[in-house]
């Protein structure tokens, strides 16, 4: 059976002090020895991830973290890794060692409340001590759910599972569609899939597969072609397709081969909306117009693949940007979950489609950019803008296109 990709799983972070029973709870939840358990505090060093199916939610990934109270130079590094997990947490489990309620637990509660991330407090080791009364009163007043467990014996684990189900974010239970709202049952979508050096041998890349499934889920039809066959494929159709979706690298050719009365966009633009905030990306992309030679750019790639000779993020986008502004740029690259703590030095951040990240992490990165006043763009939108087909790429999204037209008018 194919496993659900990490990017569409509900990310459940487990936090708390050292030796509070975080790893024991994870093992009890997964019914496996996922994390090493020891009476010695600080056994968990790096975040430990465990994908599983949690019905009725569906695919989830549990993330066990080091104690938030870790100390020393090594402890500071562990603590930093734990805090990185905040960014991709959709729902938090805060494990409390019995009655030990204090500044660490308060900090976690406040942090997730500020981030608007639902949190569940689990008072563990309930056989040794009862939860702090003041803590219980505070949680009840703030309407924060809590449970009691003896994780080592498996007691209370079902209550934790129930709390997760009851408090899972609505967008996880009601997963947003990639393009289902853009098409009607019975309509045709043509997907342009280049087979080049970046295409994995014998299979399609994740955004392509997920888009095909989304079309089928919405009772519409798929036609999948390479960019060289698009014009011929369209000419053979008795009726035009509702939408053409292309890999962004073939944007210019596909735009030329697709009739003007047929809507067209790219997988990356679809995923900018599916995983992030398309309007914010549009606003950020328009800042390309203000770039000057020497400006500093960050290109963030969710995948950790080894770049090929003509890689989209490290080669093609930098080349198109330099050609557009007529000069050189100072460009940094990050991959995977790595993301700089200080982004203030950048004039623009360009993010990939984020198929390998969950939506929470992408929205958190966008939030960091907004707070720092740094414009953030997307691969597909950046390519469309530098190639002069930005308007065309936004036409399938009426509300976004209207927002873009308003932005243009305000600038002019």
N, C-alpha and C positions, 0 to 999 in steps of 0.2 A: 504494500500500500504506500502511495506517495505521501511524504510528510508535508504538512503545511509549512510554508516558509516563515522564517522568524518575523519578517516585517508585518504579517497580518495576524500574529498572535497577540493576545492580551498579555502585557508585561506586568507581572506581579512581583514587586520588590519586597524583600523581607529585611527589616532594619531593627536595630536595637543595640543594647550594650553587649560587651563581650560576655559570653557564658550565660546569656539570658535564655538560650534554648532555641535560637533561630534555626540552626542546622538540624536539630532534633525534630523541630516542627516540620521542616521541609521534608525530611525523610519519612515522617508520619503521613504527610499529605500525599507524597508520591508513592508510598509503600515500597520505597527502595532506599538503599544506602547511597543517596546522591551526594551528600556532604559528609566529610569526616567529622565525627563527634568525639569530643574529649572533655574531661573535667577541667583541663587546663584552658584558661582564658586565652582567646586570640588564636584559636586553632584555624579558623577560616581567615585566609589572607586575601586572596583575589576573589572577586565575585564568581560564584558558581551558578551556572545556568542549567535548568532542567526543563525541556519542552515536554508537554503532555496534553492530553485531552481532558478538559474539565467540563463535564456536561452539567447543565445545558448550555454553558457559555460557548464551548467549542475549544479550539486550539489555544493554549496559553503557554507562557514560559515563566517559570519561577526563577528569581534571581536572589540567591543567598549572598549576604554581604558581610564584610568584617565589622567588628564592633565599632559603633560610632564614638565610643569612649577610648579608643586605642590611643596609646601615648608613645612618646619617644620619636626619634627620626623615622624609624621604620613604620611606627604607628601612624605618623602623619601621612606617609605615602599610601598606607592602606585606607586611611580616612578619606583621602582625596579620591581614590578609586570608588569608594562607597558613595561619595557625593556625586560622582559622575553618573551613577545609576539613577539618581533622582530624575535626570533629564529624560529617561526612557521608561519611567514607571507610569503605568496607567492606573494602577491601584496599589496602595501600600499596606503592608502588614507590619505593624509596630509591636514587637515582642517585648514584654516587660517581665523582668525576673521578680515575680510575686509582688511584694509591696514596695520594691525599689522604683519609686516614681520621683523624677526630679528634672533637672535642667535639660538632660539629654532627650528625655521623652517629650518635654515641652517644646524643645527646638524642632524635633521631628514633626510633631503635630502642627506647629505654626508654619513650618516650611511647606508641607503638603497642602495646608489650607490656603496659603498664599498662591500656590501653583494651581489651585482648584483641582487637585488630585484627591480622589476619595481615599480615606485611610480607615483601617480597622485596627483596633488595639486588642492584642491578645495577652491576657495576664496568664503567664505560664507558671508551672510549678505550684499549682493551686493546692497540692497536697502538703506543701511546706508552709505556705503563708497565704493569707487572704489579701486581695488587692487593697491598695490605699483608699480609704473612704473618700478623702478629698478629691482624689483622682477620678473616682467613679462619679462623684457629683459634678465635677467639671465636664466630664465626657457627656453626661446626660444633658447638661445645660447647653453644650455646643452641638448636641445631636450627632455625636461621633459614636458609631457602633463599637461594641467591645464584647469579647467572649472570654471564658476561662478554660484553661486546658491543663492537662498533665501530659505533655507531648511525648514524654518518654514511654508512657503506657498507652498512648493513642487516644486518651480520653479528651473529648471536646473537639476533636479534629473535624467531625461532621458539622459542628456549629461554625467552625471557621470556613468550611466550604460553603455553607449556606450563606454566611455573611458576605463572602466574595460574590456569590451569585446575585444577592440582593443589592449589592452596591457597585456592581460593574457599570462602567460608563455606558450611557445610552447608545453612543456611536459604535460601541463594540457589539452590543446586542442587536442594534439595527445598523449593520455595516453599510457605510455609504457605497454607492455604485461608482464604477469607473466611468461608464458612459451610458448607463441604462436610462437616465433621464433625458438623454439627447436623441434617443431613438424610440420607435414604436414597434410592437410585435409585427413580424412579417417584413420589416425593412432590411435592407442589405448594407453591411459595413465592409468596406474593402480595407484590408490591413496590408501595408507594404513592409515587407521584412527582408532587408538586404542579407545575403549570405556572403559574408566577407571574413576577414581574419579575426574579427571580434566576435563572430557568431560561434557559440560553443558547438563542437562537433556532435552531430547526431541529434541535436535538440534546439529548442528556441529559448530565448532569454525570458526571464520571469515576467516582465511587464507584458510581453507579447502573449504568453500563455494565459495570464490572468485576464487580459482584455478579451481574448477568444472566449474564455469561460463566461465572462460577464455578458457578452453579446448573446451567448446561448441561454444564459439564465433569464434574459429578457425577451426570449422567444423571437429573436431576430436571426439573420443569416450572416455567416462569415464567408468572405473570399480572401484568401491569403496568396499574395503574389510577391515576386521580387521587383525591385524598382525598374528593371529593364523591361519587364513584361506588363507594366501597369497600363500604358497607353493602349496596347492591343487588347488587354482584358476588358477595359472600359468600352472599347468599340464593339465588342462582342455582346454586350449586355443590351437587352431590349429596353430596360428601364434603368435610369441612372441610380447609383447608390445614394443612400442618405448621407453617408459620411465616408471619407477616406482618412485613414490614420497611418502615418508613416514613422519610421525611425527618423529621428531628427537629423541624422547625418545625410539623409537623402532628401531633405526638405525642399531644396531648390528645384531639383529635377521633378519631384512629385508635384510641386506647385505648378510647374510648367506643363505637366502632362494631365493634370486634373482640370476639367472644365470649370470656368468661373462660377457657374451656378451650382456646383457641388461643394458642400462644406468640407474643409480639410484642416487637420491639425496633426500633432505628433503624439506618440506614446508619452514622451517626457512632459508635454503640456498637460495631458490628461492626468498624469501622476502628480503634477504640481498641485492640481485641485484635489485629487484623491488622498494624497498624503499630507498636503500642506495648506497654504492659503494663496490661491491663485491671484487674487486682487493685490495682495502685498507683493507677490513676485512680479506682477505687471508693473507696479509702481517702481520697484527696485530696478527692473530691467531698463526702464526709461532713463535711469541715471547714467546709462552707458553714453548717452549724448553729451554728458558733462565731463567724461573722462579725458585726461590729458596724459601725454607721454610722461612716464615716471611714476604714475599713480600705482598704489599698492592694491593687489587683488588677491582674494583667497578663493580657491576652487576646492569645494568639499565633495568628495566622492564616497558614497556609502559602501561600495564594494571594495574589497581588498585584493583584487586581482592584480597580477603583474602586468604593467602597461606594455602594449605592443608598440611597434614603430610609429604607427599613425593613430595613436590613442585619442579618443574624443576629448577627455578631460585635460590631458597633459600636452597634447600637440594641436589638435584641430581648433578647439575653442580659443586657446591663446593666439593662434595664428589669425583666426577671423577677427578677434578683438583688435589685434595690432594693425591689421589691414584697415579696419573701420576707423580707428582714431588716427592712423597715420604715424605711429611711433611705437616705441617699446614700452612695456609695462613690467612692473616688479610683481611677479606672480608666485604665491606660495600654494602648496597642495597639502591636503590632509585626507586620510582615508578611514573608513570604518567608523567606530565610535569616538575616534580622536577628534577633538575640537578644541581650539584654543580658549583658554580662560579669558584672555584679553583680546578682544577683536577691535579695539578702538583705533588701531593703526591702519585699518583697511578702509579703502575708499569704496569698495564694493565686494560683496560675497556672492559667489555663484554656486548654487547647490545642484546636485544631480537629481534625477527623478525620485530617488529615495525608496526604490522598491525593496531594499534590504533593511530599511529602518521602519519602526512602527510610527504611527502618526503622532503619538505623544512626543517622541524625540524630535521629529521634524518641526512641530509647532513650538517646542521649547527653543529650538535654535532660532526660529523666526522671532520669537519673543525677545531673545537676547539681542538680536539685531535691532529691533524696534527700540528697546531700552537704551541701546548705545547710539542710536541715531545713524546706524549703518544700513544702507540699502542692500537688499538681498534679492537675487535673481535666481533663475533656474536654467539648466542646460538648454532645454528646448526653446524657451523664450529668448535666451541670449542668442542662440543660433538664428532663430527667425528674425530677430531685430537686426543683427549684423548683416544678414542676407537680404534685408528689405522686404520681408514677407510677414512682418509682425501682425499687421491688420488681418491678413488672411488666416493666420493661425488662431486668432481669437474669435472669429466669426461664429464658430459652433456654440459659443457661450454668450448669449445675448446680454445678460446682466454685467458680465465682465467686460464685454466689448463696449457697452454703454459707459461703464466706469472709465475705460481707457480713453474714449472720445472726450469725456469731460476733463480728464487729466491733460490731454493734448490742448484743449481749448484754454485751460487755465494757464498753461505754459506759454502758449502763443500770445 
